[in-house]
Amino acid sequence: MPGLDYVAPVATRRDRRPEALPLDPGVLREGAVCEFQSDLAVAAHGGTVVQPWRDRFLAAEAAGLEVVPSAHEIPDTEFDQVVVHLQKSRAASFEDLREAWRILRPGGQLLFAGPNTLGIVSAVKRLAAQLGQSPVIVSNRARARVVRFVKDAGPAPTLEEEGNRTFATALDPIHGDPFEFELETRPGVFSARKLDAGSQFLLEALPGHVGHKPPARIVDLGCGTGVLGIAAALLWPESQVLLADADARAVECARANIERLGLGERCRVVWWDAREPPPDSRFGLALVNPPFHRRGMDVDLGPALALFASLESWIKPGARALLVANRTLPYERPLSEIGELETLRAARGYKLLSLKRRARSARSRGRRSPGARSGGRTNAPIRSR
Ligand SMILES: C[S@@+](CC[C@H](N)C(=O)[O-])C[C@H]1O[C@@H](n2cnc3c(N)ncnc32)[C@H](O)[C@@H]1O
C-alpha cells in the first residue's frame, strides 16, 4: 500500500525493546505462538499475529506473517502458547487476555508482557487475582517483564468493568425537537465510557453550521464509535455517510452501532489508515476529531497531520471539513495549506475549525505536505481528552 513503510519484524535475543522480551531464552516453547499487539515472537516461532491497527497489520502481512485484525477469527483452544503485550488501555488489555485464555489449550502458557511505564506490575497483580494463580516471572530486564500463567480449569480473565458500555448523545436539529441516541463503546475504542467533550463541542455546532442544505455525501475520518458520522446520518436522512478508522476495534464498534440504529442502508464503515489513499472521494463534508498520541510531555501530531494530508483527496474542491481540537494544538498552519481556515468557535478548552478546500491547493502547487516542517511534534500544553 503506497505511503506505508514496511519493516520486517526482526529481533535479536538481547533486543532491548520491551516487546522483544518474550524472545529471551526459556520463555517461549517450541512451536507456534499467537501474539497480540506485536509480531516479534511470531516472526521467530511462527503462528498468528492479532493486530487491530491497520498500519501494523499491513506491515506484518507484507513481512509474510499470518495476521488477523481480531482474535474472534481464531477458534477455541487453538494454541499451546499465547503472548499478550500490555497496551495503554487497561480494558483493551484485559479483553485481549480474555480472548487469549479462550484460544489456549488446557496446560498451555499465557505470557503477559509489558514495560513498567505502562503498569505491567499492577496489571499482573490484577490478572493473578482473577485467575487465582501465582505468576512466574520468566524475563525481567530493560524496565519490562514477562510473566507466565498456565491455563487450568479455574476462572478466566475478566474485563475491569463488565457493566454498561453505552452512552447517550444529544442532538438539537434546526427543525424538529432535540433528541438523543445511544451508542455502544468497546474496550480500546476512543471515548470508552462517555461522549468525548471535543466530539460534543463539534456536535453542538453541527446542525447550525451545515444548515438546511446538507451535502449528499459526508465522511467521518477517525470515526471511533461512529458518533460524528451517525449523528450526521440521523440529522440528515437524505445523506450517505462513510466512516473510516485505522483501528479494527473501532470499525467493528461503529458497524455495530450503525446496525443497531437501523442506518445500514446509508452508512458504511471502512478500515483505513490515514497514510493510505482514500478508498473514495468527492465528499461534500468531512467531520474530524483528529487523533494524537502523547509521548511523555510531548504530543505526537503525526496521525493528525497524516489525516489532514489526506483531506484534500476525500473532499471536493470548495467542500468543507469541520474539525474539533484542544485549543492549544497547532493545527492552523498545516490546515491553512489546504484551504481557507476559519475558527468558528473557541470555548471550554476547545476550538472548532472550518476548512474550505481550495480549488487547487498549495500542496498541489508544489509545497510539502501539511505540517511537514514541524515533524509532527509539539509540547503545547493540552487538556486530557
Ligand atoms: C480522537 S478519536 C475520535 C473518535 C470519534 N470521531 C469521536 O469523536 O469520538 C480519533 C480516532 O482516530 C483513529 N485513528 C488514529 N490514528 C489513525 C490513523 N492513522 N488513520 C485513521 N484513523 C486513525 C483512532 O482509532 C480514533 O478512533
The ligand as an ORCA input file, in Angstrom:
! r2SCAN-3c Opt
* xyz 0 1
  C      -9.883     11.498     18.860
  S     -10.521      9.966     18.277
  C     -12.105     10.483     17.624
  C     -13.101      9.362     17.542
  C     -14.537      9.799     17.183
  N     -14.563     10.514     15.924
  C     -15.124     10.651     18.276
  O     -15.287     11.857     18.045
  O     -15.380     10.120     19.380
  C      -9.516      9.701     16.852
  C      -9.764      8.404     16.095
  O      -8.793      8.333     15.032
  C      -8.396      6.987     14.868
  N      -7.037      6.973     14.268
  C      -5.839      7.041     14.921
  N      -4.823      7.001     14.037
  C      -5.392      6.902     12.811
  C      -4.868      6.799     11.501
  N      -3.538      6.791     11.290
  N      -5.721      6.702     10.464
  C      -7.062      6.713     10.659
  N      -7.629      6.790     11.892
  C      -6.809      6.894     12.947
  C      -8.435      6.394     16.276
  O      -8.573      4.986     16.231
  C      -9.622      7.116     16.898
  O     -10.795      6.353     16.779
*
